[in-house]
Amino acid sequence: MIMAEDPMKAVLHYAQALKAPRIRESAARLAEQARD
């Protein structure tokens, strides 16, 4: 398995493929927390 250069892009791609909007929302929230 090849990892994407941008992990957020990979998460968004899989969330869309799985039709799981909550994953996308959680990932955005957690990424913001990680930056703090």
N, CA, C and O atoms as a Maestro MAE file, in Angstrom:
{
 s_m_m2io_version
 :::
 2.0.0
}

f_m_ct {
 s_m_title
 :::
 protein
 m_atom[144] {
  # First column is atom index #
  i_m_mmod_type
  r_m_x_coord
  r_m_y_coord
  r_m_z_coord
  i_m_residue_number
  s_m_chain_name
  s_m_pdb_residue_name
  s_m_pdb_atom_name
  i_m_atomic_number
  :::
  1 25 0.845 -1.186 0.000 1 A "MET " " N  " 7
  2 3 0.000 0.000 0.000 1 A "MET " " CA " 6
  3 2 0.883 1.239 0.000 1 A "MET " " C  " 6
  4 15 1.823 1.343 0.788 1 A "MET " " O  " 8
  5 25 0.582 2.154 -0.868 2 A "ILE " " N  " 7
  6 3 1.358 3.387 -0.974 2 A "ILE " " CA " 6
  7 2 0.658 4.472 -0.165 2 A "ILE " " C  " 6
  8 15 -0.541 4.702 -0.322 2 A "ILE " " O  " 8
  9 25 1.416 5.133 0.698 3 A "MET " " N  " 7
  10 3 0.852 6.207 1.524 3 A "MET " " CA " 6
  11 2 0.871 7.517 0.738 3 A "MET " " C  " 6
  12 15 1.815 7.798 0.000 3 A "MET " " O  " 8
  13 25 -0.156 8.292 0.905 4 A "ALA " " N  " 7
  14 3 -0.226 9.601 0.271 4 A "ALA " " CA " 6
  15 2 0.754 10.542 0.949 4 A "ALA " " C  " 6
  16 15 1.064 10.389 2.130 4 A "ALA " " O  " 8
  17 25 1.237 11.512 0.194 5 A "GLU " " N  " 7
  18 3 2.136 12.505 0.778 5 A "GLU " " CA " 6
  19 2 1.416 13.306 1.851 5 A "GLU " " C  " 6
  20 15 2.006 13.657 2.872 5 A "GLU " " O  " 8
  21 25 0.157 13.590 1.620 6 A "ASP " " N  " 7
  22 3 -0.636 14.372 2.568 6 A "ASP " " CA " 6
  23 2 -1.642 13.434 3.244 6 A "ASP " " C  " 6
  24 15 -2.608 13.006 2.613 6 A "ASP " " O  " 8
  25 25 -1.419 13.116 4.515 7 A "PRO " " N  " 7
  26 3 -2.332 12.180 5.197 7 A "PRO " " CA " 6
  27 2 -3.780 12.656 5.198 7 A "PRO " " C  " 6
  28 15 -4.698 11.839 5.118 7 A "PRO " " O  " 8
  29 25 -3.996 13.957 5.288 8 A "MET " " N  " 7
  30 3 -5.368 14.475 5.297 8 A "MET " " CA " 6
  31 2 -6.071 14.165 3.981 8 A "MET " " C  " 6
  32 15 -7.259 13.840 3.973 8 A "MET " " O  " 8
  33 25 -5.350 14.263 2.872 9 A "LYS " " N  " 7
  34 3 -5.941 13.923 1.573 9 A "LYS " " CA " 6
  35 2 -6.377 12.463 1.554 9 A "LYS " " C  " 6
  36 15 -7.442 12.131 1.033 9 A "LYS " " O  " 8
  37 25 -5.548 11.595 2.124 10 A "ALA " " N  " 7
  38 3 -5.885 10.170 2.162 10 A "ALA " " CA " 6
  39 2 -7.140 9.942 2.996 10 A "ALA " " C  " 6
  40 15 -8.028 9.192 2.592 10 A "ALA " " O  " 8
  41 25 -7.216 10.588 4.158 11 A "VAL " " N  " 7
  42 3 -8.393 10.442 5.024 11 A "VAL " " CA " 6
  43 2 -9.641 10.927 4.294 11 A "VAL " " C  " 6
  44 15 -10.678 10.265 4.325 11 A "VAL " " O  " 8
  45 25 -9.544 12.073 3.644 12 A "LEU " " N  " 7
  46 3 -10.701 12.610 2.921 12 A "LEU " " CA " 6
  47 2 -11.120 11.681 1.784 12 A "LEU " " C  " 6
  48 15 -12.310 11.478 1.542 12 A "LEU " " O  " 8
  49 25 -10.137 11.124 1.094 13 A "HIS " " N  " 7
  50 3 -10.438 10.199 -0.002 13 A "HIS " " CA " 6
  51 2 -11.195 8.972 0.510 13 A "HIS " " C  " 6
  52 15 -12.224 8.591 -0.048 13 A "HIS " " O  " 8
  53 25 -10.676 8.357 1.580 14 A "TYR " " N  " 7
  54 3 -11.332 7.164 2.119 14 A "TYR " " CA " 6
  55 2 -12.698 7.488 2.710 14 A "TYR " " C  " 6
  56 15 -13.629 6.691 2.589 14 A "TYR " " O  " 8
  57 25 -12.827 8.635 3.340 15 A "ALA " " N  " 7
  58 3 -14.124 9.023 3.892 15 A "ALA " " CA " 6
  59 2 -15.156 9.159 2.777 15 A "ALA " " C  " 6
  60 15 -16.308 8.752 2.928 15 A "ALA " " O  " 8
  61 25 -14.727 9.739 1.656 16 A "GLN " " N  " 7
  62 3 -15.645 9.891 0.524 16 A "GLN " " CA " 6
  63 2 -15.962 8.523 -0.082 16 A "GLN " " C  " 6
  64 15 -17.115 8.235 -0.405 16 A "GLN " " O  " 8
  65 25 -14.945 7.689 -0.234 17 A "ALA " " N  " 7
  66 3 -15.154 6.364 -0.825 17 A "ALA " " CA " 6
  67 2 -16.087 5.514 0.035 17 A "ALA " " C  " 6
  68 15 -16.897 4.747 -0.485 17 A "ALA " " O  " 8
  69 25 -15.967 5.657 1.345 18 A "LEU " " N  " 7
  70 3 -16.808 4.890 2.266 18 A "LEU " " CA " 6
  71 2 -18.142 5.574 2.550 18 A "LEU " " C  " 6
  72 15 -18.989 5.037 3.264 18 A "LEU " " O  " 8
  73 25 -18.317 6.762 1.982 19 A "LYS " " N  " 7
  74 3 -19.522 7.561 2.215 19 A "LYS " " CA " 6
  75 2 -19.749 7.743 3.712 19 A "LYS " " C  " 6
  76 15 -20.834 7.493 4.237 19 A "LYS " " O  " 8
  77 25 -18.682 8.190 4.380 20 A "ALA " " N  " 7
  78 3 -18.701 8.353 5.831 20 A "ALA " " CA " 6
  79 2 -18.342 9.794 6.200 20 A "ALA " " C  " 6
  80 15 -17.188 10.077 6.522 20 A "ALA " " O  " 8
  81 25 -19.307 10.699 6.156 21 A "PRO " " N  " 7
  82 3 -19.012 12.108 6.441 21 A "PRO " " CA " 6
  83 2 -18.511 12.347 7.859 21 A "PRO " " C  " 6
  84 15 -17.793 13.318 8.100 21 A "PRO " " O  " 8
  85 25 -18.875 11.483 8.800 22 A "ARG " " N  " 7
  86 3 -18.413 11.682 10.187 22 A "ARG " " CA " 6
  87 2 -16.906 11.495 10.295 22 A "ARG " " C  " 6
  88 15 -16.258 12.138 11.121 22 A "ARG " " O  " 8
  89 25 -16.343 10.616 9.464 23 A "ILE " " N  " 7
  90 3 -14.884 10.441 9.463 23 A "ILE " " CA " 6
  91 2 -14.229 11.747 9.040 23 A "ILE " " C  " 6
  92 15 -13.259 12.190 9.656 23 A "ILE " " O  " 8
  93 25 -14.756 12.358 7.998 24 A "ARG " " N  " 7
  94 3 -14.202 13.620 7.493 24 A "ARG " " CA " 6
  95 2 -14.285 14.695 8.562 24 A "ARG " " C  " 6
  96 15 -13.320 15.427 8.779 24 A "ARG " " O  " 8
  97 25 -15.418 14.797 9.227 25 A "GLU " " N  " 7
  98 3 -15.593 15.814 10.270 25 A "GLU " " CA " 6
  99 2 -14.640 15.574 11.435 25 A "GLU " " C  " 6
  100 15 -14.029 16.511 11.949 25 A "GLU " " O  " 8
  101 25 -14.517 14.329 11.846 26 A "SER " " N  " 7
  102 3 -13.630 13.995 12.965 26 A "SER " " CA " 6
  103 2 -12.178 14.259 12.604 26 A "SER " " C  " 6
  104 15 -11.417 14.778 13.421 26 A "SER " " O  " 8
  105 25 -11.792 13.908 11.392 27 A "ALA " " N  " 7
  106 3 -10.405 14.106 10.968 27 A "ALA " " CA " 6
  107 2 -10.051 15.584 10.966 27 A "ALA " " C  " 6
  108 15 -8.964 15.961 11.404 27 A "ALA " " O  " 8
  109 25 -10.947 16.421 10.482 28 A "ALA " " N  " 7
  110 3 -10.686 17.860 10.463 28 A "ALA " " CA " 6
  111 2 -10.545 18.396 11.888 28 A "ALA " " C  " 6
  112 15 -9.662 19.207 12.165 28 A "ALA " " O  " 8
  113 25 -11.403 17.949 12.772 29 A "ARG " " N  " 7
  114 3 -11.355 18.397 14.172 29 A "ARG " " CA " 6
  115 2 -10.074 17.921 14.851 29 A "ARG " " C  " 6
  116 15 -9.416 18.691 15.550 29 A "ARG " " O  " 8
  117 25 -9.725 16.667 14.648 30 A "LEU " " N  " 7
  118 3 -8.522 16.118 15.276 30 A "LEU " " CA " 6
  119 2 -7.250 16.749 14.713 30 A "LEU " " C  " 6
  120 15 -6.283 16.953 15.447 30 A "LEU " " O  " 8
  121 25 -7.244 17.055 13.432 31 A "ALA " " N  " 7
  122 3 -6.077 17.715 12.839 31 A "ALA " " CA " 6
  123 2 -5.885 19.093 13.457 31 A "ALA " " C  " 6
  124 15 -4.756 19.503 13.727 31 A "ALA " " O  " 8
  125 25 -6.965 19.797 13.678 32 A "GLU " " N  " 7
  126 3 -6.883 21.120 14.304 32 A "GLU " " CA " 6
  127 2 -6.344 20.999 15.729 32 A "GLU " " C  " 6
  128 15 -5.516 21.807 16.149 32 A "GLU " " O  " 8
  129 25 -6.803 20.007 16.465 33 A "GLN " " N  " 7
  130 3 -6.313 19.795 17.835 33 A "GLN " " CA " 6
  131 2 -4.830 19.445 17.832 33 A "GLN " " C  " 6
  132 15 -4.088 19.881 18.713 33 A "GLN " " O  " 8
  133 25 -4.397 18.670 16.860 34 A "ALA " " N  " 7
  134 3 -2.991 18.261 16.796 34 A "ALA " " CA " 6
  135 2 -2.080 19.447 16.507 34 A "ALA " " C  " 6
  136 15 -0.929 19.470 16.942 34 A "ALA " " O  " 8
  137 25 -2.593 20.431 15.776 35 A "ARG " " N  " 7
  138 3 -1.784 21.614 15.464 35 A "ARG " " CA " 6
  139 2 -1.578 22.492 16.685 35 A "ARG " " C  " 6
  140 15 -0.581 23.208 16.782 35 A "ARG " " O  " 8
  141 25 -2.527 22.437 17.624 36 A "ASP " " N  " 7
  142 3 -2.439 23.293 18.822 36 A "ASP " " CA " 6
  143 2 -1.412 22.842 19.798 36 A "ASP " " C  " 6
  144 15 -1.236 23.470 20.843 36 A "ASP " " O  " 8
  :::
 }
 m_bond[143] {
  # First column is bond index #
  i_m_from
  i_m_to
  i_m_order
  :::
  1 1 2 1
  2 2 3 1
  3 3 4 2
  4 3 5 1
  5 5 6 1
  6 6 7 1
  7 7 8 2
  8 7 9 1
  9 9 10 1
  10 10 11 1
  11 11 12 2
  12 11 13 1
  13 13 14 1
  14 14 15 1
  15 15 16 2
  16 15 17 1
  17 17 18 1
  18 18 19 1
  19 19 20 2
  20 19 21 1
  21 21 22 1
  22 22 23 1
  23 23 24 2
  24 23 25 1
  25 25 26 1
  26 26 27 1
  27 27 28 2
  28 27 29 1
  29 29 30 1
  30 30 31 1
  31 31 32 2
  32 31 33 1
  33 33 34 1
  34 34 35 1
  35 35 36 2
  36 35 37 1
  37 37 38 1
  38 38 39 1
  39 39 40 2
  40 39 41 1
  41 41 42 1
  42 42 43 1
  43 43 44 2
  44 43 45 1
  45 45 46 1
  46 46 47 1
  47 47 48 2
  48 47 49 1
  49 49 50 1
  50 50 51 1
  51 51 52 2
  52 51 53 1
  53 53 54 1
  54 54 55 1
  55 55 56 2
  56 55 57 1
  57 57 58 1
  58 58 59 1
  59 59 60 2
  60 59 61 1
  61 61 62 1
  62 62 63 1
  63 63 64 2
  64 63 65 1
  65 65 66 1
  66 66 67 1
  67 67 68 2
  68 67 69 1
  69 69 70 1
  70 70 71 1
  71 71 72 2
  72 71 73 1
  73 73 74 1
  74 74 75 1
  75 75 76 2
  76 75 77 1
  77 77 78 1
  78 78 79 1
  79 79 80 2
  80 79 81 1
  81 81 82 1
  82 82 83 1
  83 83 84 2
  84 83 85 1
  85 85 86 1
  86 86 87 1
  87 87 88 2
  88 87 89 1
  89 89 90 1
  90 90 91 1
  91 91 92 2
  92 91 93 1
  93 93 94 1
  94 94 95 1
  95 95 96 2
  96 95 97 1
  97 97 98 1
  98 98 99 1
  99 99 100 2
  100 99 101 1
  101 101 102 1
  102 102 103 1
  103 103 104 2
  104 103 105 1
  105 105 106 1
  106 106 107 1
  107 107 108 2
  108 107 109 1
  109 109 110 1
  110 110 111 1
  111 111 112 2
  112 111 113 1
  113 113 114 1
  114 114 115 1
  115 115 116 2
  116 115 117 1
  117 117 118 1
  118 118 119 1
  119 119 120 2
  120 119 121 1
  121 121 122 1
  122 122 123 1
  123 123 124 2
  124 123 125 1
  125 125 126 1
  126 126 127 1
  127 127 128 2
  128 127 129 1
  129 129 130 1
  130 130 131 1
  131 131 132 2
  132 131 133 1
  133 133 134 1
  134 134 135 1
  135 135 136 2
  136 135 137 1
  137 137 138 1
  138 138 139 1
  139 139 140 2
  140 139 141 1
  141 141 142 1
  142 142 143 1
  143 143 144 2
  :::
 }
}
